[in-house]
Amino acid sequence: MKTKSALVTALVLTLAACGTTTQNGYTGANPVQRTITNELNTIVFIDHNLNRTDITKTIFGEKVSNTVKVTLDRSGMSNTATGQLEVWTMIRNRTDYDLQIEGKALFFDANQAPLMDESMWRRVYVPANGTAIYKETSLNSRAEYFLVELREGR
């Protein structure tokens, strides 16, 4: 009888310890990136199946697993001759098959207030193990900051 009690107790403790917790208190297998505040002048993956890091706590310590379909090689911004803000990023496909990536840019003024100058989702084709450029230009010449969101094409 003691053996059964010890076995049940060990099983309950093991199952309780296997409940996963990710960074900043999220439970389950949530990507770490979902817990990070998006800074201005950055490019973020809103589709976490493209690029993410999962940190899972187990009874043996932390387990880190990465999903990497695409990475960003380079990014930048500049002003056009007419004063609009132009943002670009080089997307590298790390898979052995072609991908469709969609990008959308949001622009902000000097006070970091949204300009309601948001682009439509634009599709970029990235060949297997190749690169492509996503580029967007603001409609408003008051744009000084940006946020680019990337997701897999739908």
Secondary structure, DSSP 8 states (H G I E B T S, - for coil): -HHHHHHHHHHHHHHHHTS-B-GGG-BSS--GGGGS---SSEEEESSTTTEEEEEEEETTEEEEEEEESEEEEEEEEEE-TTS-EEEEEEEEE-SSS-EEEEEEEEEE-TTS-B-S-----EEEEE-TT-EEEEEEE-SSTT--EEEEEEEE--
